[in-house]
Amino acid sequence: MELIDIIKPENLVYDKPALMNDNPMHYCPGCSHGVIHKLIAEVIEDMGMEEKTLGVSPVGCAVFAYNYLNIDWVEAAHGRAPAVATALKRLNKDKMVFTYQGDGDLAAIGTAETIHAANRGENIVIVFVNNAIYGMTGGQMAPTTLENMPTATCPYGRDTELHGHPLKISNILALLEGTCYVTRQSVQTAAAVRKAKKSLRKAFENSMAGKGTSVVEFVSTCSSGWKMTPAQSNTWMEQNMFPFYPLGDIKNVE
Amino acid sequence: MAEEVSLMKGNEAVAYAAIRCGADGYFGYPITPQSEIMETLMVEKPWETTGMVVLQAESEVAAINMVYGGAASGKRVMTSSSSPGISLKQEGISYLAGADLPCLIVNVMRGGPGLGTIQPSQADYFQTVKGGGHGDYRLITLAPSSVQEMADFVSLGFDLAFKYSNPCMILSDGIIGQMMEKVVLPPYKKRKTEAEIREESPWATQGKLKSRKPNIVTSLELDPAIMEENNIRFQAKYKKIEEAEVRYEEFHCEDAEYLLIAFGSSARICQKVVELARQEGIKLGLLRPITLWPFPKDAIATYANKVKGMLSVELNAGQMVEDVRLAVNGKIPVEHFGRLGGIVFTPDEILVALKEKIINK
């Protein structure tokens, strides 16, 4: 088969989602954000919701999420994305609304907004990227930083006497009456990516079915913040993050 | 048909006016002395009639960010609070200003600083007209002095906010919010449809149609050259507002030799002072700024050529007086008289202060 035959549309088995534009991503090599962005774009396209989806980007590494997906976006103040999304959804009921937040945004400064939006059962999707560190500001301690894990603001490792304990916010959210689906996923292998996409699809479908708040946590890597290669990061995540933040559905109300 | 006159509190008037003027959403958090606004909305259940959304947020911070989200989608959205709660909203207000978003914020001021008191005050003048949040921005500020104006300024506030794509604040206080007066509520206006919003606010996040680029509502710009351009654009907008939207009221100013400058509830009290002074043969007038920003500086500068002195009468330690002095620019004496921490002055003590500080000085 000649190259010209291979690249025919009918032979295409994989493509970049049309919603993803060609802007060069600012994410570091090995970062999980790019894959998660792609999955969201694929799900929106699969559902045919390109013209009806509103994204809310956070403050943190994903602050510029709006540069990569060709949908309408609102950039929220640090931690306030669930409040912004609350109004977007309540005032535009036919729209599909999601927030995209990191661990600091969602589980530290925005804890109140996160818990109360979920407790009200807002019909939104919360995409939560948990890499246990503040990436954008240069690797400081996050609420989800593991015990003994070093960061710029706990350089000798997280001492729970001094800094408190890593926060399993998704487990808290699963306790709330307003959440219908809380799951923890990852994107470090092809199998994990396929599974994560199914979870995202379910979450977005829940939001349009009016079932309440869906939370999809992605246990993720931060090669730059963790000071590891992308491959080392994946291994470290599997060995250290997964035992504390086990993957799988925490809550699933059918 | 005769107009329907109702008797109600200023806070209630805000709620009824919001429903009638086609507001899409209200997001608030209880705080004295303005809780009747959300209470009235919840009793009226406008979501069953006009479709207006009313939601009690978990905090003032959440409420202002709900306003940010609603405004981003081109909706007519508002919040209300009182001084400590308005302090909490400042971050959100700065973001709203930085993203060119229209919205309405009502501050029914109480005495501060800190938790302060629930009694009326005008001590948030600086916070409102000089910034409050971070960055070079301005809030269109309307100061009602009656329950009727509490009702009227809701519609006017939304109109100005949308005309200039800028947040607008109704700066009221515990007196105007709590007192009952006769009021004629505005006629019902329909809420905008999605098609009308897409037409009126093409920047709104209503979903990206294939025919246009994505709409991104943000105040972020890392390139300082572009961020400076954004700021220059804001300043150009503010200049337009200063040129076109100054509002004030004159009371016995034609032949005045002395002028009181007062806004909101203070202006109501100062009307009585003008009457008392004129009974004594003192030619006193009152200039009431209705827009605190833009400030009626040209009108005040003109009066500086006609009168012998001005007294800025405020329920604070002397805030608006600074803007009066800037307008007068040293031509005549300008003094301040105020009561603090929730105490309201009497007309008599204002007249005494006028004599001591200006007339007999």
Interface residues (C-beta under 8 A of the other chain):
Chain A: E50 E51 K52 T53 L54 V56 S57 V63 Y66 L69 N70 I71 D72 W73 V74 E75 A76 A77 R80 A83 V84 A85 T86 A87 L88 R90 L91 N92 K95 A112 E113 H116
Chain B: D24 G25 F27 V53 L55 A57 E58 S59 V61 A62 A63 N65 M66 V67 Y68 G69 G70 A72 S73 K75 V77 E91 G92 Y95 A99 E194 T205 Q206 G207 K208 L209 K210 K213 P214 N215 I216 V217 T218 S219 L220
